[in-house]
Amino acid sequence: MSAKKQKEKLQRGKLYYSFPAMSMLPLLFFSIIVIIFSSITFSRSMQEQISTELQNVANLARTLIDTAYPGDYTLTGDVALSLYKGESNITSDYTMIDTVKELTGAEVTLFFQDTRILTTITNWDGQRIIGTRAPDPVLEEVLGQGQAKFYNNAIINGRTYFAYYTPLYNTDGQITGILFVGKPADQVNEQVDRVMVPIFIVSLVALLCACLFSVRYARSFVRVLYALKSFFSEVATGSLSVQLDPIVLKREDELSEIGLSALTMQRSLRNLVEQDTLTELYNRRNGEMHLNASLAKAKSVNAPLTLVIGDIDFFKKINDTYGHQCGDLVLKNIAGILKKNMRDKGYAIRWGGEEFLLIYENSSLQETFKALSALLDEVRSTCNESEGHQIYVTMTFGMACDPSRSLKDLLHEADDKLYYGKNNGRNQIVAELPPERH
């Protein structure tokens, strides 16, 4: 008998059949360990992801609400109570929270004190569950102690949620309510189950394959989880330009879908929350988004809108004389004045360098000129103290008011008037005011 045939016989002998059976138990035990470890790691990662995602959604919701309705929360009325934010009655205005739910898939609730006023959560017949109280632990930790908290077992209307609660503050620093965002736990668990099924199948296949294959797969799986965890941790700390490890997107399963969703969330956050880091005003990119929206709104309702470009006079001389640190201080102080004066009138954008763009919504040229004159007086009278130096600055403004025209034309007109003011004495407002009616 040839050596080849003897080898084949040996392979089909007792070991050929008994070794797979003997190795089945340790392989099965190892597979169970891998599944348990992977499940725990994935569940923790998912909870951290959900916590981070809900925190970011809460920031997004708060930004949208504060942008759409500037001002403090107040409850008015004797019998029929109405919740106001600034001058807007938001008691039954679900526009913002419904938009957030549509964009993110998360449920949103706004509490005034302990009472649910606005919510996207509905009961069995489709009615929003307003007027109910927040859970007692939430009232104690969030409303009472001012803590932002993530809960993985919040019970709302008989359903378990992964929930993030954060306190809402008025400008006086008082906690006035709670913002909730959450996702049903059964939906999250279903997503976890969908991810774990392929792992279980792979583990079964590993019983018929080499143990090394199982180890390598487990390691690659865990590596993807930690890549996702690292990415969400970086985003949670404000690093909106961090890159997602390519190994996540190379997978063709639910993990790559999570990776794609994470990148979409990152892009959305970057577009919505970027601001000028020095002045804390809208930066030019975000400012242009708001400006286009304001102009479109003014056109649609035929409301006045005034665009103002302002520039700090002799700013280069300040930098050259006192240094850039002093120049930054002046920019911060001017930005503070602009932000304060634009409250309930519109908003300010750092357009570039020492140049600012002011948008006065629902304000005619005459009304804007009056408000801008008061703003300029405050700029002139403000002392900027830096390293023992007392520095006073002035500004020059150019105005344009005609929302029926294109944004390009309005900017061009305001810029031309600013240029005229800079070349004719500075420290002034250049506008073509219509004659007053008597």
HELIX and SHEET records of a PDB file:
HELIX    1   1 ALA A    3  GLN A   11  1                                   9    
HELIX    2   2 LYS A   14  ALA A   68  1                                  55    
HELIX    3   3 THR A   95  THR A  104  1                                  10    
HELIX    4   4 ASP A  136  VAL A  138  1                                   3    
HELIX    5   5 LEU A  139  GLY A  144  3                                   6    
HELIX    6   6 ALA A  185  LEU A  207  1                                  23    
HELIX    7   7 CYS A  211  ALA A  236  1                                  26    
HELIX    8   8 PRO A  246  LYS A  250  1                                   5    
HELIX    9   9 GLU A  254  VAL A  273  1                                  20    
HELIX   10  10 ARG A  284  VAL A  301  1                                  18    
HELIX   11  11 PHE A  315  TYR A  322  1                                   8    
HELIX   12  12 HIS A  324  MET A  342  1                                  19    
HELIX   13  13 LEU A  365  SER A  381  1                                  17    
HELIX   14  14 LEU A  407  LYS A  422  1                                  16    
SHEET    1   A 3 TYR A  73  THR A  76  0                                        
SHEET    2   A 3 SER A  82  LYS A  85 -1                                        
SHEET    3   A 3 SER A  88  ASN A  89 -1                                        
SHEET    1   B 5 THR A 115  THR A 119  0                                        
SHEET    2   B 5 GLU A 107  PHE A 112 -1                                        
SHEET    3   B 5 ILE A 175  PRO A 184 -1                                        
SHEET    4   B 5 ARG A 159  TYR A 169 -1                                        
SHEET    5   B 5 LYS A 149  ILE A 156 -1                                        
SHEET    1   C 5 GLY A 346  GLY A 352  0                                        
SHEET    2   C 5 GLU A 355  GLU A 361 -1                                        
SHEET    3   C 5 LEU A 305  ILE A 312 -1                                        
SHEET    4   C 5 MET A 395  ALA A 400 -1                                        
SHEET    5   C 5 ILE A 429  VAL A 430  1                                        
SHEET    1   D 2 ASN A 384  SER A 386  0                                        
SHEET    2   D 2 HIS A 389  ILE A 391 -1                                        
END                                                                             
